[in-house]
Amino acid sequence: MSNYRLLDTGNRKKLEQVGDFRLIRPALNAAWKPMLPAAEWERAYGIFERDSSGGGTWAWFNRRVPESWLVEWGGFTLKVKPTGFGHLGFFAEQYHNWDWLQKKIRSMASPCRTLNLFAYSGIASMAMAAAGAEVCHLDAARGMNDWGRENQQLNAQVPDTIRWIADDVMKFVERERRRGNRYHGIVLDPPSFGRGPKGQVWKLEDSAVELLESCRAIMATDQPHFVLLSCHSPGFSPLVLERLLEDVFSRSAHITSGEMTIPDGDDRVLPAGIFACLESR
């Protein structure tokens, strides 16, 4: 089994070695020129081209890849599968956050109960469980939860302390508030745009404060706690995320923020989203 590597970026694309397969995907902020010669890019097995609908198509260069395969990244074995949205089943830029979560949870008293919202294929959930947390993993797509369970089974170091729940985030959080359930840590990576089960429109810029206020209502603020918020939304910046956490939770908390990045070549990185972490003092 091979690792994941970002080989090069440029011309608004990224060249990735994903295990045994070399792929090209969009990287809209990579406005510079590639460092590697064109011959290296031409060795790719396939390219994902995005369309105006937000989806896109994969084009394979006479060499089909399997439906799925395994890679290692961030200390975990992960199932990879090219999707119709150009995703592979994990976001490589999150690896620093997975490491931060494990260090943070190991410093907290047991039991540590955490909630992972918009949790995708479960790697942050696995990181928290491996560090000793009791994790509630929530994603609206049952298929993503199934993918997460498969990832967990591939990693013997991850104990069976993850609850996998398919539900609408806002509805679930409200039910948790009514039930009196509280969490010592909440992780959330909300999408920029989406639609609810009844067609209701979700826009992060309109709903961020409501979402965070709902999270505050189920946070165990009388004990040490944390929030890790990340996003990939245009118009947001690390400072914006800091201000949101400060205004909703506490101005006395310790908050750090920055860009999520992927190592790109010898000493460069590809910026790929933003994050902010809140820790109670």
C-alpha positions in Angstrom: 0.0 0.0 0.0 1.3 3.5 -0.9 0.9 6.9 0.6 -0.8 10.0 -0.7 1.4 12.7 -2.1 0.8 16.1 -3.7 3.3 16.1 -6.5 2.8 19.5 -8.1 0.3 22.3 -8.6 -0.3 25.0 -11.2 -2.6 26.2 -13.9 -5.5 25.8 -11.4 -4.9 22.1 -11.1 -3.1 19.7 -8.7 -1.2 16.5 -9.6 -1.6 13.9 -6.9 -0.1 10.5 -6.4 -3.0 8.6 -4.7 -1.5 5.3 -3.8 -0.6 3.6 -7.1 -2.5 6.0 -9.2 -1.6 9.5 -10.4 -4.6 11.9 -10.8 -5.3 15.5 -11.8 -8.0 17.5 -10.0 -9.0 21.2 -9.8 -7.2 23.5 -7.5 -8.7 26.9 -8.3 -6.3 28.9 -6.2 -3.2 27.4 -7.8 -2.8 30.3 -10.2 0.9 29.8 -10.7 2.8 27.7 -13.2 3.6 24.0 -12.5 7.1 23.2 -11.3 7.3 19.7 -12.9 7.6 19.2 -16.6 4.6 18.4 -18.7 5.8 14.8 -19.1 5.1 14.2 -15.4 1.6 15.5 -15.7 1.0 13.4 -18.8 1.7 10.2 -16.7 -1.7 10.8 -14.9 -4.2 8.0 -15.1 -7.1 10.4 -15.1 -8.4 14.0 -14.7 -11.5 15.4 -13.2 -13.0 18.3 -15.0 -15.6 20.4 -13.2 -18.7 21.7 -14.9 -21.0 24.7 -14.2 -23.4 22.5 -12.1 -20.8 22.0 -9.4 -20.3 18.4 -10.4 -18.1 17.2 -13.3 -16.7 14.1 -15.0 -13.6 11.9 -14.8 -11.7 11.3 -18.0 -9.5 8.2 -18.0 -6.4 8.0 -20.2 -6.7 4.5 -21.6 -6.0 3.1 -18.1 -9.0 2.6 -15.9 -8.4 2.7 -12.2 -10.3 0.3 -9.8 -13.6 1.4 -8.3 -11.7 1.8 -5.0 -8.3 1.2 -3.4 -6.4 1.9 -0.2 -3.9 4.6 0.7 -2.1 5.8 3.9 -2.3 9.4 5.0 -2.2 11.2 8.3 -1.6 8.0 10.2 -4.6 6.2 8.8 -5.4 3.6 6.2 -8.1 5.1 4.0 -10.5 3.8 1.3 -10.3 5.9 -1.8 -13.0 6.1 -4.4 -13.3 8.8 -7.1 -16.7 10.4 -6.9 -18.9 12.4 -9.2 -18.0 15.6 -7.4 -14.2 15.0 -7.8 -13.7 14.0 -4.2 -11.7 10.9 -3.2 -13.1 10.2 0.2 -10.7 12.3 2.3 -9.5 15.9 2.4 -5.7 15.8 2.6 -5.5 19.3 4.1 -7.2 18.2 7.3 -4.3 16.1 8.5 -3.0 18.8 10.8 -6.4 19.0 12.4 -6.5 15.3 13.0 -3.2 15.5 14.8 -4.4 18.5 16.8 -7.6 16.6 17.9 -5.6 13.7 19.1 -3.2 15.8 21.2 -6.1 17.9 22.6 -8.2 14.9 23.6 -5.3 13.1 25.2 -4.8 16.2 27.4 -8.4 16.1 28.6 -10.0 14.1 31.4 -12.0 10.9 30.6 -14.7 10.4 29.6 -14.4 12.9 26.7 -17.5 13.1 24.6 -17.2 14.7 21.2 -19.4 15.4 18.2 -18.3 15.5 14.6 -20.8 17.4 12.4 -20.8 17.2 8.5 -18.4 14.4 9.3 -17.9 13.0 5.8 -16.0 9.7 5.7 -15.0 9.7 9.4 -11.3 10.4 9.6 -11.7 13.1 12.2 -14.0 10.8 14.1 -11.4 8.0 14.0 -8.7 10.4 15.2 -10.7 11.4 18.2 -11.7 7.8 19.0 -8.1 6.7 18.7 -7.2 9.3 21.3 -9.7 8.0 23.7 -12.9 10.0 23.0 -16.5 8.7 22.8 -17.5 10.1 19.4 -20.8 10.9 17.8 -20.3 11.0 14.0 -23.1 12.8 12.1 -23.5 13.1 8.3 -26.7 13.4 6.4 -25.6 10.9 3.8 -25.9 7.2 4.9 -23.4 6.3 2.2 -20.7 8.5 3.8 -21.4 6.8 7.2 -21.0 3.4 5.6 -17.7 4.6 4.1 -16.6 5.8 7.5 -17.4 2.4 9.0 -15.2 0.8 6.3 -12.4 3.2 7.2 -12.7 2.3 10.9 -12.5 -1.4 10.1 -9.2 -0.8 8.2 -7.6 0.8 11.3 -7.1 -1.5 14.2 -5.9 1.3 16.4 -9.4 2.9 16.4 -11.7 1.5 19.1 -15.3 0.9 18.6 -16.4 4.1 20.3 -18.0 5.9 17.4 -21.8 6.2 16.9 -22.6 6.6 13.2 -25.7 8.7 12.7 -27.3 9.8 9.4 -29.4 12.9 10.1 -29.9 16.6 9.4 -27.4 18.5 11.5 -29.6 21.3 12.8 -32.4 18.8 13.7 -30.1 16.5 15.5 -28.4 19.2 17.5 -31.8 20.6 18.6 -32.8 17.1 19.8 -29.6 16.7 21.7 -30.3 20.1 23.4 -33.8 18.9 24.5 -32.4 15.6 25.7 -29.8 17.3 27.8 -26.8 15.7 26.1 -23.6 17.7 26.3 -20.2 17.4 24.6 -16.7 18.4 25.5 -15.6 18.9 21.9 -17.4 19.7 18.7 -15.8 19.5 15.2 -17.6 20.9 12.2 -16.7 21.4 8.5 -19.9 22.9 7.1 -20.4 23.1 3.3 -20.7 26.4 1.6 -24.1 25.5 0.1 -26.5 22.7 0.3 -30.2 21.6 0.4 -32.0 20.0 3.2 -34.3 16.9 2.9 -37.3 19.1 2.1 -35.4 21.3 -0.4 -34.5 24.0 2.1 -31.5 26.0 1.0 -28.3 26.1 3.2 -25.8 28.9 2.8 -23.0 29.1 5.2 -22.9 32.9 5.2 -26.5 33.0 6.3 -26.5 30.1 8.7 -23.1 30.2 10.4 -24.2 32.0 13.5 -27.3 29.9 14.0 -25.3 26.8 13.6 -22.7 27.8 16.1 -25.3 29.0 18.6 -26.9 25.6 18.4 -23.6 24.0 19.1 -23.0 26.2 22.1 -26.3 25.0 23.6 -25.0 21.4 23.7 -21.4 22.2 24.8 -20.3 21.2 28.3 -19.0 24.7 29.1 -18.7 24.0 32.8 -15.8 21.7 31.9 -12.7 22.0 29.6 -14.0 22.0 26.0 -13.0 22.8 22.4 -14.5 23.7 19.0 -12.7 23.0 15.7 -14.3 24.8 12.8 -13.1 24.5 9.2 -14.5 25.5 5.8 -13.7 26.0 2.2 -16.1 28.8 1.5 -15.1 31.9 -0.6 -15.4 35.1 1.3 -14.5 33.5 4.6 -11.0 34.0 6.2 -9.3 32.7 9.3 -10.1 36.0 11.0 -13.8 35.6 10.1 -13.9 32.2 11.8 -12.1 33.5 14.8 -14.7 36.3 15.2 -17.6 33.9 14.8 -16.2 31.6 17.6 -15.4 34.5 19.8 -18.8 36.1 19.5 -20.8 32.9 19.9 -18.7 31.1 22.5 -16.4 33.2 24.6 -14.1 36.2 24.2 -11.9 34.8 27.0 -11.2 31.5 25.3 -8.0 30.8 23.5 -8.6 30.9 19.7 -6.1 30.1 16.9 -6.7 30.1 13.2 -5.0 29.7 9.9 -5.0 28.1 6.5 -5.2 24.4 5.9 -2.4 23.3 3.6 -1.0 20.3 1.8 2.8 19.9 1.3 3.5 20.6 -2.3 7.0 19.7 -3.5 10.2 20.4 -1.5 9.3 23.4 0.6 5.9 24.7 -0.7 2.4 24.1 0.4 -1.0 24.3 -1.4 -3.5 26.4 0.6 -6.8 24.5 0.8 -9.3 25.9 3.2 -9.2 27.6 6.6 -9.7 26.6 10.2 -10.2 28.1 13.7 -9.8 26.3 17.0 -11.3 27.4 20.3 -10.1 26.1 23.6 -11.5 27.0 27.0 -9.0 28.5 29.4 
